[in-house]
């Protein structure tokens, strides 16, 4: 069973009627009336435990109204709510009462108002301390200040990365959408999936691995076999095999371009454009495009490798030595046509691969700074394709 993390905000309390209630309507048609959505959600999904996070002025007393009269600690907490002076000590003292009342372990977490960066970071750290590695979590962002749901989405990503927490769903009780049938409960988990896609784009921009899109496309409805082909293409590209990468991309590109999944539609054109290198004329052009792409990302080893291989392929084509995919033919063609520029590409590639600086040429000088290496590779990319 997951852990439910529910934000607790400030409610409108009437001295005669108490806090305003809403009749929350879940997807299965169930109606649950309560002033605090977290209680309705806990009844609906039956979490293993409940973590309630709120500020010093949140409506903590709404959790305790049913059996508060005979408990001095609870009465103290209710008085503190009125003064917006709730402390963690008071909350901790009430946890056993709440656990008994709600039929599951309850943790009360006092958080700041998230007014600045320090307070926002403090909330993320406090949540992380209450969760175990790999724990499954459901988030309720209904109550609290209006900026807290945005922080909750950040928290979801932070917890997933730092604690490997699995955020299964995000819920919001949409009071402003209340109609005659009740207050609808919205599931916002797709927002986390959108962030997965954005994160995948960032990963691709950094290292060129479009294989990260494969599981996202599969989850979004693409045939898993086609998604696997995309992942295979990425593997071949990143292991220096552009021929097989090109073949795989050619067989999967139409599936990418025609993908109609809700999330994939947002990203398919961008993805298709970013893997379009495989449509260029010949192997030398594929390799050059890949070399330049990796150079833009600062992946100098792959950049030098692909640019060097591009010059070898071009030499093989120009010399007419036979199969451009044959190692011996490529070696002989390059040897016969090698010039100053292609030779330095070879030296740079070898130096980056082996960590050994060659003697007798100026390769070492270009490896003294990133700016010089980038500039020289750009120059060689142009010079070796003439």
C-alpha positions as CSV (number, residue, x, y, z in Angstrom):
1,X,0.0,0.0,0.0
2,X,1.3,3.5,-0.8
3,X,1.9,6.3,1.5
4,X,-0.4,9.3,1.1
5,X,1.2,12.7,1.5
6,X,-1.5,15.4,1.9
7,X,-1.1,19.1,2.1
8,X,-3.2,20.8,4.8
9,X,-4.1,24.4,4.2
10,X,-6.1,27.1,6.0
11,X,-9.8,26.5,5.8
12,X,-12.8,28.8,6.2
13,X,-14.1,28.2,9.7
14,X,-17.6,29.2,10.8
15,X,-18.1,29.4,14.5
16,X,-21.5,27.6,14.2
17,X,-21.0,25.3,11.2
18,X,-17.3,24.6,11.4
19,X,-15.1,24.2,8.3
20,X,-16.7,24.3,4.9
21,X,-17.4,20.8,3.6
22,X,-17.4,19.4,0.0
23,X,-18.8,16.3,-1.4
24,X,-15.9,14.9,-3.4
25,X,-16.7,12.8,-6.4
26,X,-14.2,10.1,-7.4
27,X,-13.9,8.5,-10.9
28,X,-15.8,5.5,-9.8
29,X,-18.8,7.7,-8.8
30,X,-18.1,7.4,-5.0
31,X,-19.0,10.5,-3.1
32,X,-17.2,11.4,0.2
33,X,-18.1,14.5,2.2
34,X,-15.4,16.2,4.3
35,X,-13.8,19.6,4.8
36,X,-10.4,18.1,4.2
37,X,-9.9,16.2,1.0
38,X,-7.0,14.1,2.3
39,X,-9.4,12.3,4.6
40,X,-11.7,11.4,1.7
41,X,-8.8,10.3,-0.4
42,X,-7.4,8.1,2.5
43,X,-10.8,6.4,2.7
44,X,-10.9,5.9,-1.1
45,X,-7.4,4.5,-1.7
46,X,-6.6,3.0,1.7
47,X,-3.0,4.0,2.0
48,X,-0.6,2.2,4.4
49,X,0.1,5.5,6.2
50,X,-0.8,9.1,6.0
51,X,1.7,12.0,6.1
52,X,-0.1,15.4,6.6
53,X,2.1,18.4,5.9
54,X,0.9,21.9,6.9
55,X,2.0,25.2,8.3
56,X,1.7,26.7,11.8
57,X,-1.7,28.2,10.7
58,X,-3.1,25.2,8.8
59,X,-6.5,23.7,9.9
60,X,-4.9,20.9,11.9
61,X,-8.0,20.9,14.1
62,X,-10.2,19.6,11.3
63,X,-8.4,16.3,11.7
64,X,-9.3,16.2,15.4
65,X,-12.8,17.4,15.7
66,X,-14.5,14.1,16.1
67,X,-12.9,13.0,19.4
68,X,-11.2,16.1,20.7
69,X,-13.3,17.1,23.8
70,X,-11.6,14.9,26.4
71,X,-7.9,15.3,25.2
72,X,-6.0,18.2,26.7
73,X,-3.2,17.9,24.1
74,X,-5.7,18.1,21.2
75,X,-7.4,21.1,22.8
76,X,-4.0,22.8,23.0
77,X,-3.5,22.2,19.3
78,X,-6.9,23.6,18.5
79,X,-6.1,26.8,20.4
80,X,-2.7,27.0,18.6
81,X,-4.4,26.8,15.2
82,X,-6.5,29.9,16.1
83,X,-3.3,31.8,16.9
84,X,-1.4,30.3,13.9
85,X,1.2,29.1,16.5
86,X,1.2,25.3,15.9
87,X,4.5,23.6,16.8
88,X,6.0,20.3,15.7
89,X,6.0,19.2,19.3
90,X,2.2,19.7,19.6
91,X,1.7,17.8,16.3
92,X,3.8,14.9,17.4
93,X,1.9,14.6,20.6
94,X,-1.4,14.3,18.6
95,X,-0.1,11.7,16.2
96,X,-1.1,8.6,18.2
97,X,-4.6,10.1,18.7
98,X,-4.9,10.7,14.9
99,X,-3.6,7.2,14.1
100,X,-6.2,5.6,16.3
101,X,-8.9,7.8,14.9
102,X,-8.1,7.2,11.2
103,X,-7.2,3.6,11.5
104,X,-3.6,3.9,10.0
105,X,-0.3,5.4,11.1
106,X,-0.4,9.2,10.8
107,X,2.7,11.5,10.6
108,X,2.1,15.3,11.1
109,X,4.8,17.4,9.5
110,X,5.1,21.1,10.2
111,X,6.4,22.9,7.1
112,X,7.3,26.6,6.5
113,X,5.2,28.8,4.2
114,X,7.6,28.3,1.2
115,X,8.1,32.1,1.0
116,X,11.6,31.9,-0.3
117,X,14.2,29.5,-1.6
118,X,15.4,28.4,1.8
119,X,11.9,27.5,3.0
120,X,11.2,25.7,-0.3
121,X,14.3,23.6,0.1
122,X,13.5,22.9,3.7
123,X,10.1,21.4,2.7
124,X,11.7,19.1,0.2
125,X,14.3,18.0,2.7
126,X,11.6,17.4,5.4
127,X,9.6,15.3,3.1
128,X,12.6,13.2,2.1
129,X,13.3,12.5,5.7
130,X,9.8,11.0,6.2
131,X,10.1,8.6,3.3
132,X,12.1,5.4,2.7
133,X,14.0,4.5,-0.4
134,X,11.8,3.0,-3.0
135,X,8.6,3.8,-1.1
136,X,5.4,4.2,-3.2
137,X,3.7,7.6,-2.7
138,X,0.4,9.3,-3.6
139,X,0.3,13.1,-3.5
140,X,-2.7,15.2,-2.6
141,X,-2.2,18.9,-3.6
142,X,-5.8,20.1,-2.9
143,X,-5.3,22.3,0.1
144,X,-2.5,24.7,1.1
145,X,-1.4,27.9,-0.4
146,X,-1.8,28.2,-4.2
147,X,1.9,28.0,-4.8
148,X,2.4,24.7,-2.9
149,X,1.0,22.5,-5.7
150,X,3.8,23.7,-7.9
151,X,6.3,22.9,-5.2
152,X,4.6,19.5,-4.8
153,X,5.4,18.7,-8.4
154,X,9.0,19.6,-7.8
155,X,9.0,17.5,-4.7
156,X,7.7,14.5,-6.7
157,X,10.8,14.7,-9.0
158,X,13.1,15.4,-6.2
159,X,11.9,12.4,-4.1
160,X,12.0,10.2,-7.2
161,X,15.7,11.0,-7.8
162,X,17.0,11.3,-4.2
163,X,15.0,8.6,-2.5
164,X,13.9,6.6,-5.6
165,X,10.4,7.1,-4.4
166,X,7.7,6.0,-6.8
167,X,5.0,8.7,-7.1
168,X,2.0,6.7,-8.3
169,X,-0.5,9.5,-8.7
170,X,-1.2,13.1,-7.9
171,X,-4.8,14.1,-6.8
172,X,-6.6,17.4,-6.7
173,X,-10.1,18.0,-5.3
174,X,-11.4,20.7,-7.7
175,X,-13.6,22.8,-5.4
176,X,-13.9,25.5,-8.1
177,X,-15.4,22.9,-10.5
178,X,-18.2,21.9,-8.1
179,X,-21.6,21.2,-9.7
180,X,-24.8,19.5,-8.8
181,X,-23.0,16.1,-8.9
182,X,-20.4,17.1,-6.4
183,X,-16.8,18.2,-6.4
184,X,-14.8,16.3,-9.0
185,X,-11.5,14.6,-8.1
186,X,-8.8,15.1,-10.7
187,X,-5.9,12.7,-11.3
188,X,-2.9,14.8,-12.4
189,X,-0.3,12.0,-12.7
190,X,0.0,12.7,-16.4
191,X,1.8,15.9,-15.4
192,X,4.6,13.8,-14.0
193,X,4.7,11.8,-17.2
194,X,5.1,15.1,-19.1
195,X,8.0,15.9,-16.9
196,X,9.5,12.5,-17.8
197,X,9.3,13.5,-21.4
198,X,10.9,16.9,-20.7
199,X,13.6,15.2,-18.7
200,X,14.2,12.7,-21.6
201,X,14.7,15.7,-24.0
202,X,17.2,17.2,-21.6
203,X,19.0,13.9,-21.4
204,X,19.1,13.6,-25.2
205,X,20.4,17.2,-25.5
206,X,23.1,16.3,-23.1
207,X,24.3,12.9,-24.4
208,X,22.4,12.1,-27.6
209,X,20.9,9.0,-26.3
210,X,17.4,8.9,-27.8
211,X,16.9,5.4,-26.4
212,X,15.5,7.2,-23.3
213,X,12.3,7.8,-25.4
214,X,11.6,4.1,-26.0
215,X,10.0,3.3,-22.7
216,X,8.0,6.6,-22.7
217,X,6.7,5.9,-26.2
218,X,5.8,2.3,-25.2
219,X,3.9,3.6,-22.1
220,X,2.1,6.1,-24.4
221,X,0.8,3.4,-26.6
222,X,3.4,2.7,-29.3
223,X,4.0,-0.9,-30.2
224,X,6.6,-2.2,-27.8
225,X,8.5,-3.9,-30.5
226,X,8.8,-0.6,-32.4
227,X,9.9,1.2,-29.3
228,X,12.6,-1.5,-28.8
229,X,13.8,-0.8,-32.3
230,X,14.4,2.8,-31.4
231,X,16.3,1.7,-28.3
232,X,18.5,-0.6,-30.5
233,X,19.2,2.2,-32.9
234,X,20.4,4.4,-30.0
235,X,22.7,1.5,-28.8
236,X,24.2,1.0,-32.2
237,X,24.8,4.7,-32.7
238,X,26.5,5.1,-29.3
239,X,28.7,2.1,-29.9
240,X,30.0,3.4,-33.2
241,X,27.9,1.5,-35.6
242,X,26.1,4.1,-37.7
243,X,25.2,1.5,-40.4
244,X,23.0,-0.6,-38.2
245,X,21.7,2.5,-36.4
246,X,20.6,4.0,-39.7
247,X,18.8,0.8,-40.7
248,X,17.0,0.6,-37.4
249,X,16.0,4.3,-37.5
250,X,14.7,3.8,-41.1
251,X,12.4,1.1,-39.9
252,X,11.0,3.0,-36.9
253,X,10.8,6.6,-38.1
254,X,7.3,6.3,-39.5
255,X,6.1,4.8,-36.2
256,X,7.6,7.8,-34.4
257,X,6.1,10.4,-36.8
258,X,2.6,8.8,-36.8
259,X,2.5,8.2,-33.0
260,X,-0.8,9.4,-31.7
261,X,-0.4,8.9,-27.9
262,X,-1.5,11.9,-25.9
263,X,1.9,12.7,-24.5
264,X,3.9,11.6,-27.5
265,X,2.1,14.1,-29.8
266,X,3.8,16.9,-27.8
267,X,7.2,15.5,-28.6
268,X,7.1,13.3,-31.7
269,X,8.0,16.1,-34.2
270,X,11.0,17.2,-32.1
271,X,12.2,13.6,-31.7
272,X,11.8,12.9,-35.4
273,X,13.8,16.0,-36.3
274,X,16.6,15.1,-33.9
275,X,17.1,11.6,-35.3
276,X,16.9,12.8,-39.0
277,X,20.7,12.4,-39.5
278,X,20.0,8.9,-40.9
279,X,18.3,10.4,-44.0
280,X,21.5,12.1,-45.2
281,X,23.1,10.8,-48.4
282,X,25.8,8.3,-47.5
283,X,27.7,6.9,-44.6
284,X,30.3,9.7,-44.6
285,X,27.5,12.3,-44.2
286,X,25.8,10.3,-41.5
287,X,29.1,10.1,-39.6
288,X,29.8,13.8,-40.1
289,X,26.3,14.8,-38.9
290,X,26.8,12.6,-35.8
291,X,30.3,14.0,-35.1
292,X,29.0,17.5,-35.3
293,X,26.0,16.7,-33.1
294,X,28.2,15.2,-30.4
295,X,30.6,18.1,-30.7
296,X,27.7,20.5,-29.9
297,X,27.0,18.4,-26.8
298,X,30.7,18.5,-25.7
299,X,31.1,14.7,-26.1
300,X,34.5,15.1,-27.7
301,X,35.5,11.5,-27.8
302,X,32.4,10.5,-29.9
303,X,32.8,13.7,-31.9
304,X,36.4,13.0,-32.8
305,X,35.6,9.3,-33.5
306,X,32.7,10.0,-35.8
307,X,34.5,12.8,-37.6
308,X,37.5,10.6,-38.1
309,X,35.4,7.7,-39.4
310,X,33.6,10.2,-41.7
311,X,37.0,11.1,-43.3
312,X,37.9,7.5,-43.7
313,X,34.5,6.7,-45.3
314,X,34.9,9.7,-47.7
315,X,38.4,8.5,-48.6
316,X,37.1,5.0,-49.3
317,X,34.3,6.4,-51.5
318,X,36.7,8.7,-53.4
319,X,39.4,6.1,-53.9
320,X,36.9,3.4,-55.0
321,X,38.6,0.8,-52.8
322,X,35.4,-1.3,-52.5
323,X,33.0,-1.8,-49.7
324,X,33.0,1.2,-47.4
325,X,32.0,-1.2,-44.5
326,X,35.1,-3.4,-45.0
327,X,37.8,-2.6,-42.4
328,X,40.8,-3.5,-44.7
329,X,39.4,-1.4,-47.6
330,X,38.8,1.6,-45.3
331,X,42.3,1.3,-43.8
332,X,44.0,1.2,-47.2
333,X,42.0,4.0,-48.7
334,X,42.6,6.3,-45.7
335,X,46.4,5.5,-45.8
336,X,46.6,6.5,-49.4
337,X,44.6,9.7,-49.1
338,X,45.6,10.9,-45.7
339,X,46.5,14.5,-45.4
340,X,47.4,16.9,-42.6
341,X,43.8,17.4,-41.5
342,X,42.7,13.8,-41.6
343,X,45.9,12.8,-39.9
344,X,45.3,15.2,-37.0
345,X,41.7,13.9,-36.6
346,X,43.2,10.4,-36.3
347,X,45.7,11.7,-33.7
348,X,43.0,13.5,-31.7
349,X,40.8,10.4,-31.8
350,X,43.6,8.2,-30.6
351,X,44.6,10.6,-27.9
352,X,41.1,10.9,-26.5
353,X,40.6,7.1,-26.7
354,X,43.9,6.1,-25.0
355,X,44.8,9.1,-22.9
356,X,48.2,9.2,-24.5
357,X,49.6,12.4,-26.0
358,X,51.4,11.9,-29.3
359,X,54.8,13.4,-29.9
360,X,55.9,15.3,-32.9
361,X,52.7,17.2,-33.8
362,X,50.5,19.9,-32.3
363,X,47.7,17.6,-31.1
364,X,48.7,18.0,-27.5
365,X,48.3,21.8,-27.7
366,X,44.6,21.4,-28.7
367,X,44.0,19.2,-25.7
368,X,45.0,21.9,-23.2
369,X,41.6,23.5,-23.1
370,X,38.0,22.8,-24.0
371,X,37.7,25.9,-26.1
372,X,40.8,25.0,-28.2
373,X,39.7,21.4,-28.7
374,X,36.2,22.4,-29.7
375,X,37.4,25.0,-32.2
376,X,39.9,22.6,-33.7
377,X,37.4,19.8,-34.2
378,X,35.0,22.3,-35.8
379,X,37.9,23.3,-38.2
380,X,38.7,19.7,-39.0
381,X,35.1,18.8,-39.6
382,X,34.9,21.4,-42.3
383,X,38.4,20.7,-43.7
384,X,38.0,16.9,-44.0
385,X,34.8,17.1,-46.0
386,X,36.1,19.2,-48.8
